[in-house]
Amino acid sequence: MNRLLTKKLVRTFLMRIFTVVVFIGAMLLFSACGGSDEPQKVFTDKLTKAQSYKVEGIMESYYDSGRKQNEFKVLYKYPEMIKVEIKSGENSDKQIILKNNEGVYILIPAVNKNFKIQSDWPENASYPYLLQSLAKDIANDPEAIITEDDTKVTVETKTKMHADATPVKQKIIFDRTTNLPTEVLVYDEDENLYIRTVFTHIDFDYNISDDEFDLEGSMAAVRLEIGQEVIYEDREINYPLYCPEGITLASENIISNTDGTERLAIMKYGTDYGFTLIQEYVNDNAVTKYQEENGEIYMVLGNIAILKESSLQTIYRGIEYTIASKDLIPEELAKIVQGFLYEDPDDEPK
């Protein structure tokens, strides 16, 4: 009897040891493989716990006859400080979105101009270069479609490029090994690829100083990179490459100083139905020009724009473009302005 009891106790003990060993092995395997959870869930959990992060990548914007590429960098520090730097071509074209304890700003260092935006950015819409926007879109879409293979998981959700936009399709691609997004594809209402964001670097352990979110310091740092006054010698007033069907130029008024360094053009398109286009030269200034606006931050071909109730405003290569209309939806305004933002390799600032 004692011998049987002893064998039973030994067998029970060995089974418990085996169970512990299997459990430890499974935990080690789980850790080595990045976990059995879905990558998007692991990513969201990691983002929720993050005190800061640094993201770098490339944003490609697609239009009818081509695409435009911009580099971007995002710095985030808990709870709400965000800095987005977007670079097109050379340092003089770098633009910044900055959110700190004082508000939300758009900085255009090449012309030393600063817009303070009365906005709920980035909560009021989605932005494919912001990790918080991706996590929000996944959480808010109960009908998200998930497909997977051996190396990646693709989460298809709805997204909105501005507060009043019609939701469009977005595909967020996660790497199975890192559980991090590698690519985001955003489509327009006709399901044509509109924006492709590629993340080249994501660092959740990046130590960020509060100085990174200082308004004056951020402007000064980029202006130091530029190194000298930017002069756009080849800029000129142009006409839109695209107009909505049935709308034509009704009137125009162009004012210029004698040496052509200051020009203002006001063009009215249509009569009862149409839009007004304003083009104004913006020159560099030793003192920062400050302007307050109510609106949303909106991206047009990688260029930061301000979307207001009935207008769209942006600065590109020394010209400020404003398109105003009570008749056209924001997507139409963007389509008009993007014709001025195509890359022209022969039109480099000097």
Secondary structure, 3 states (H helix, E strand, C coil): CHHHHHHHHHHHHHHHHHHHHHHHHHHHHHHHCCCCCCHHHHHHHHHHHCCEEEEEEEEEEEECCEEEEEEEEEEEECCCEEEEEEECCCHHHCEEEEEECCEEEEEEHHHCEEEEEECCCCCCCCCCCCHHHHHHHHHHCCCCEEEECCCEEEEEEEECCCCCCCCEEEEEEEECCCCCEEEEEEECCCCCEEEEEEEEEEECCCCCCHHHHCHHHHHHHHHHHHCCCCCCCCCCCCCCCCCCCCCCEEEEEEEECCCCCCEEEEEEECCCCCEEEEEEECCCCCCCEEEEEECEEEEECCEEEEEECCEEEEEECCEEEEEECCCCCHHHHHHHHHCCCCCCCCCCCC
